Amino acid sequence: MQTSTKNFDLVVIGGGPGGYVAAIRSAQLGLKTALVEREHLGGICLNWGCIPTKALLRSAEVLDLMERADEFGLSADNISFDLDKIVARSRKVSGRLTGGIGMLMKKNKITVIEGEGKLTAKDAISVTLKDGGTETIKAGRIVLATGARARELPHLKADGKLIWTYKHALQPDCVPKRLLVIGSGAIGIEFASFFNALGSDVSVVEVLPRILPQEDEEVSKFALKAFKKQGMSLHTETEVTALTTSPKTVKAVLKDKKGVASEHTFDRVILSVGIAANSEGLGLEDVGVKLDRGHAVVDQFGQTNVKGIAAIGDLAGPPWLAHKASHEGVIAVETLAGQKHVHPLDTGNIPGCTYCHPQVASVGLTEAQAKADGYKVKVGRFPFEGNGKAIALGEDKGFIKTVFDDKTGALLGAHMIGAEVTEMIQGFALARTLESTEEELMNTIFPHPTLSEMMHESVLDAFGRTLHF
C-alpha cells in the first residue's frame, strides 16, 4: 500500500561509505537530498568490514606485543584473552561510528529513508519501507551505491555455523583449533592473521600461483615467508573441491596443481572467494542501465549509460575499496550537479591496504605490470632493518619498493610490507596524484627518526643514491 510521494533534487540508494559521502556532497552543493538505506548507515564497511575487522586486528596486535614483552625489557605473566570481550569491543567501535553517520545526516539536513529502493523509472524510486508500506521518491538525479556481498560458489556455501563468511567470522563463537581460509586476498589474509595470533592452526588455500595475488610479486613472496614463520600453512595453486560438514567439523577436499586430492579436517572454514555486486532487485534492467557480470557499467565520472543515473563503489566494479567508493561518490554527485572541472577517477592512484601482520600497502603498477605496459623501469628498494625507527619499534622486518619510468622519472608504483605501511602509502599516492618525478621526491625532506624515511631511501636507491644501506 502506497503511503506518500516525495520530491528531491538527488537521491542516493545505499548508505555505505560511498553513498553517505555522496549524500553529504550533494547537500553541500545545495541540493535537496535523500538517502535510502535498507539496513545500517555506514554499510558493510562500518558495520561488517573495514572498521570492525581493524578493531579485531588491533586486539591481536596488542596480544602479540604483550607476548613479546621481554624483548622490550618488560614483564607480563599469565597473558590471556577473552574472545567475547574482543568481539564486544569491535562491535562497540562499529556502533560508535555508525551513530556518527546519523549525526552527519542530520547536520547536513539529509532525509534518511529506511527501506529498500527500486527504480521504477529513470527519475523515480519505489521504497519498501522498513516499518511497512511504500513510498515513491522522485528525483532527476540518482546515485546507486548498493555495494556488494560475499561471493559463494555452488560447492562452497556458508552455513553460519561451521562455514563462515566474513560476517560470521566477525562474531565467532570460538577460536577454532583448526581453521581453513579459502582465498588469500585482503579479507582472507586479515582473518588468517587474526585467528593465527589467537592460537588457531591456520591453513590458507589459494587457487592462483601466489598469495596476495594483486600485490607485487616480491611482496607476495616476503609475506609468504613471514606467514609461514608465524605458523600458518599456505597452499597455492590449490583448489577446494568439496566441503562436507558433520556436527562439529568440516572435511575439505584439496586438489593441488598436479591434480592430487587430499582430505583434511577443520573446525571452521572461512570463505573469502570474492564478492558479488548487489545489483539484483534494483530495477536496473527495467530502466536500461547496462551491467557487466552484475556490475553497473560507468565512465570515469561514475555515470551510467542512462542520463541522470550514476553508480559508485562496489556496485560499479573494482577496485572494491571503501575509499574508492567515497571518492567516486563525490565525483559522481559533482558531475550530476553540473560542476565544472570535475577530475575523473584514476584507479591507478587508489592505494590498497591489507592489515595483516606484517601490513601490506601499494599504489600504482607492480614491476611486472610496468614492464608489460612497455616501460623501461628503475626499481628501488629499502629494508626495514636499515631504518632506526623500525629497529627501535622492534619491527625490523619488511621493505619498501618503488618503480619509476626510466625515461621521465615518473613514479609508476610503490609497494610496501612491514609495520605501519598502511599509514605511509598515502605519501606515494599523493606523489602520483601530483605527478611527482624522482627529482622532486629525492629533494623532499623526510623527518627523522621515522619509518617514512624508508620511502625516501627507496627512491634514492632506484637511482643509485641510497644513503643508509
Residue pairs with C-beta under 8 A, 6 or more apart in sequence:
1 133
1 134
2 133
2 134
2 135
2 136
3 129
3 133
3 134
3 135
4 135
4 136
5 135
5 136
5 137
5 138
6 34
6 111
6 135
6 136
6 137
6 138
7 32
7 137
7 138
7 139
8 31
8 32
8 33
8 34
8 111
8 137
8 138
8 139
9 26
9 31
9 32
9 33
9 139
9 140
9 141
10 23
10 26
10 31
10 32
10 33
10 34
10 139
10 140
10 141
10 142
10 143
10 333
10 336
10 337
11 33
11 34
11 35
11 36
11 117
11 125
11 137
11 139
11 141
11 142
11 143
12 19
12 20
12 22
12 23
12 26
12 33
12 34
12 35
12 36
12 142
12 143
12 145
12 329
13 19
13 36
13 117
13 125
13 142
13 143
13 144
13 145
13 146
13 282
14 36
14 37
14 43
14 144
14 145
14 146
14 147
14 278
14 313
14 315
15 23
15 35
15 36
15 37
15 40
15 41
15 42
15 43
15 101
15 112
15 145
16 42
16 43
16 44
16 45
16 46
16 145
16 147
16 313
16 322
16 325
17 42
17 43
17 45
17 46
17 50
17 313
17 322
17 323
17 325
17 326
18 43
18 145
18 147
18 312
18 313
18 322
18 325
18 326
18 328
18 329
19 35
19 37
19 43
19 143
19 145
19 312
19 313
19 325
19 329
20 35
20 41
20 42
20 43
20 101
20 104
20 105
21 325
21 326
21 329
21 330
22 143
22 145
22 312
22 329
22 330
22 332
22 333
23 33
23 34
23 35
23 105
23 108
23 110
24 104
24 108
24 110
25 329
25 330
25 333
25 334
26 33
26 110
26 141
26 143
26 333
26 337
27 33
27 108
27 109
27 110
28 108
29 333
29 334
29 337
29 339
31 141
31 337
33 108
33 109
33 110
33 111
34 110
34 111
34 112
34 113
34 137
34 139
35 105
35 110
35 111
35 112
35 113
36 113
36 115
36 116
36 117
36 125
36 127
36 137
37 112
37 113
37 114
38 114
38 115
38 116
38 117
38 130
39 47
40 46
40 47
40 98
41 98
41 101
41 102
41 105
41 112
42 51
42 94
42 97
42 98
42 101
43 49
43 147
44 147
44 148
44 149
45 51
45 322
46 94
46 97
46 98
46 101
47 94
47 98
48 94
48 166
48 167
48 170
49 166
49 322
50 322
51 93
51 94
51 97
52 90
52 91
52 93
52 94
52 170
53 90
53 166
53 170
53 187
53 190
53 191
53 194
53 355
54 355
55 89
55 90
55 93
55 94
56 86
56 87
56 90
56 170
56 194
57 190
57 193
57 194
57 355
57 356
57 357
59 81
59 86
59 89
59 90
60 193
60 194
60 197
60 198
60 357
61 197
61 357
63 79
63 81
63 197
63 198
64 197
64 357
66 76
66 79
67 76
67 79
68 394
69 75
69 76
71 394
72 394
81 198
83 172
83 174
83 175
83 198
87 170
87 171
87 172
90 170
91 171
102 112
105 112
113 127
113 129
113 135
113 137
114 129
114 130
114 131
115 127
115 128
115 129
115 130
115 135
116 127
116 128
116 281
117 125
117 126
117 127
117 137
117 282
118 125
118 126
118 127
118 128
118 281
118 282
118 283
119 125
119 142
119 282
119 283
119 284
119 286
119 287
119 289
119 309
120 126
120 136
120 283
120 286
121 287
122 287
122 306
122 307
122 308
122 309
123 138
123 139
123 140
123 142
123 308
124 136
124 137
124 138
125 136
125 137
125 138
125 139
125 142
126 134
126 135
126 136
126 137
127 134
127 135
127 136
127 137
128 134
129 135
140 308
141 308
141 310
141 333
141 336
141 337
142 308
142 309
142 310
143 302
143 309
143 310
143 311
143 312
143 329
143 332
143 333
143 336
144 282
144 284
144 289
144 296
144 304
144 309
144 310
144 311
144 312
144 315
145 311
145 312
145 313
145 315
145 325
145 329
146 277
146 278
146 279
146 282
146 315
147 277
147 278
147 313
147 314
147 315
147 325
148 275
148 276
148 277
148 278
148 314
148 315
148 320
149 275
149 276
149 278
150 158
150 165
150 166
150 167
150 271
150 272
150 275
150 276
151 273
151 274
151 275
151 276
152 158
152 165
152 271
152 273
153 273
155 241
155 242
155 243
156 163
156 182
156 240
156 243
156 271
156 273
157 163
158 164
158 165
158 168
158 271
159 245
160 168
161 245
162 245
162 248
162 249
162 250
162 267
162 268
162 269
163 243
163 245
163 250
163 268
163 269
163 271
164 172
164 268
164 269
164 270
164 271
165 270
165 271
166 187
166 191
166 270
166 272
168 270
169 191
169 270
172 268
174 267
174 268
175 195
175 198
175 199
175 200
176 195
176 200
176 266
176 267
176 268
177 200
177 201
177 267
178 200
178 201
178 203
178 265
178 266
178 267
178 268
179 192
179 195
179 200
179 201
179 202
179 203
179 266
179 267
179 268
179 269
179 270
180 203
180 204
180 205
180 240
180 250
180 252
180 264
180 266
180 268
180 269
180 270
181 188
181 189
181 191
181 192
181 202
181 203
181 204
181 205
181 269
181 270
181 272
182 188
182 205
182 240
182 269
182 270
182 271
182 272
182 273
183 205
183 206
183 271
183 272
183 273
183 274
184 192
184 204
184 205
184 206
184 208
184 211
184 212
184 213
184 234
184 236
184 272
185 212
185 213
185 214
185 272
185 274
186 212
186 352
186 353
186 354
186 355
187 272
188 204
188 270
188 272
189 204
189 211
189 212
189 223
189 227
189 354
189 356
190 354
190 355
190 356
191 270
191 272
192 202
192 204
192 227
192 232
192 356
193 227
193 355
193 356
193 357
195 202
196 202
196 227
196 230
196 231
196 232
197 357
201 231
201 233
202 231
202 232
202 233
203 232
203 233
203 234
203 235
203 264
203 266
204 211
204 227
204 232
204 233
204 234
204 235
205 235
205 238
205 239
205 240
205 254
206 213
206 234
206 235
206 236
206 237
206 238
207 237
207 238
207 239
208 236
208 237
209 236
209 237
210 217
210 220
210 221
210 224
210 236
211 220
211 223
211 224
211 227
211 234
211 236
212 219
212 220
212 223
212 354
212 360
213 220
214 352
215 223
215 354
215 360
215 362
215 366
215 415
216 362
216 366
216 367
216 368
216 401
216 413
216 415
217 366
217 367
217 368
218 367
218 399
218 401
218 415
219 360
219 362
219 401
219 415
219 416
219 417
222 398
222 399
222 417
223 356
223 358
223 360
223 417
224 234
226 357
226 358
226 397
226 417
227 234
227 356
228 234
230 357
235 254
235 256
237 256
237 257
238 254
238 255
238 256
238 257
239 254
239 255
240 252
240 253
240 254
240 255
241 253
241 254
241 255
241 261
242 251
242 252
242 253
243 250
243 251
243 252
243 253
243 269
244 250
244 251
244 252
245 251
248 267
249 265
249 266
249 267
250 265
250 266
250 267
250 268
250 269
251 263
251 264
251 265
251 266
252 263
252 264
252 265
252 266
252 269
253 261
253 262
253 263
254 261
254 262
254 263
254 264
255 261
256 262
275 314
275 320
276 294
277 294
277 295
277 296
277 314
277 315
277 317
278 314
278 315
279 291
279 294
279 295
279 296
279 315
284 291
284 296
285 291
287 306
287 309
288 305
288 306
289 296
289 297
289 304
289 305
289 306
289 309
289 311
290 296
290 297
290 304
290 305
291 297
292 317
295 315
295 316
295 317
296 304
296 311
296 315
296 316
296 317
297 304
297 305
298 304
298 310
298 311
298 312
298 316
298 317
299 344
300 331
300 344
300 345
300 346
301 310
301 331
301 332
301 335
301 342
301 344
301 345
302 310
302 311
302 312
302 316
302 328
302 329
302 331
302 332
302 335
302 345
303 309
303 310
303 332
303 335
303 336
304 310
304 311
308 336
310 332
310 333
310 335
310 336
311 332
312 325
312 328
312 329
312 332
313 324
313 325
313 328
313 329
314 320
314 325
316 328
318 347
319 347
319 350
319 352
321 350
321 352
323 350
323 351
324 345
324 347
324 350
327 345
327 350
328 345
331 342
331 343
331 344
331 345
334 342
335 342
346 433
348 363
348 364
348 365
348 432
349 363
349 364
349 429
349 432
349 433
350 363
350 429
351 361
351 362
351 363
351 425
351 426
351 428
351 429
352 361
352 362
352 363
353 359
353 360
353 361
353 421
353 422
353 425
354 360
354 361
354 422
355 422
358 395
358 397
358 398
358 417
358 418
358 419
358 421
359 416
359 417
359 418
359 419
359 420
359 421
359 422
360 416
360 417
360 421
360 422
361 415
361 416
361 417
361 421
361 422
361 424
361 425
362 413
362 414
362 415
362 416
362 425
363 413
363 414
363 425
363 428
363 429
363 432
364 403
364 411
364 412
364 413
364 414
364 428
364 432
365 373
365 375
365 403
365 412
365 413
366 403
366 413
366 415
367 377
367 379
367 401
367 403
367 413
369 413
370 377
370 403
370 405
370 412
370 413
371 377
375 405
375 406
375 407
375 412
376 405
376 406
376 407
377 403
377 404
377 405
377 406
377 412
378 403
378 404
378 405
378 406
378 438
378 462
378 463
379 401
379 402
379 403
379 404
379 462
380 401
380 402
380 404
380 457
380 458
380 459
380 460
380 461
380 462
380 463
380 466
381 399
381 400
381 401
381 402
381 458
381 461
382 399
382 400
382 454
382 457
382 458
382 461
382 466
382 468
382 469
383 398
383 399
383 454
383 469
384 390
384 395
384 396
384 397
384 398
384 399
384 418
384 419
384 451
384 454
385 391
385 396
385 397
386 454
386 457
386 468
386 469
387 396
387 449
387 451
387 453
387 454
387 457
387 468
388 448
388 449
389 449
389 450
389 451
389 453
390 396
390 398
390 418
390 419
390 451
390 454
392 449
393 419
393 451
395 418
395 419
395 420
397 418
398 416
398 417
398 418
398 419
398 421
399 416
399 417
399 418
399 454
400 414
400 415
400 416
400 418
400 421
400 424
400 454
400 455
400 457
400 458
401 414
401 415
401 416
401 458
402 411
402 413
402 414
402 415
402 428
402 455
402 458
402 459
402 461
402 462
403 411
403 412
403 413
403 414
403 415
403 462
404 410
404 411
404 412
404 438
404 459
404 462
404 463
405 412
408 437
409 437
409 438
409 439
410 435
410 437
411 428
411 431
411 432
411 436
411 437
411 438
411 441
414 425
414 428
414 455
414 458
416 424
416 425
418 451
419 451
420 451
421 451
424 451
424 452
424 455
427 452
427 455
428 455
431 440
431 441
438 459
438 462
438 463
441 456
441 459
442 456
442 459
442 460
442 463
442 465
444 456
446 452
446 453
446 455
446 456
447 453
453 468
457 466
457 467
457 468
457 469
460 466
460 467
461 469
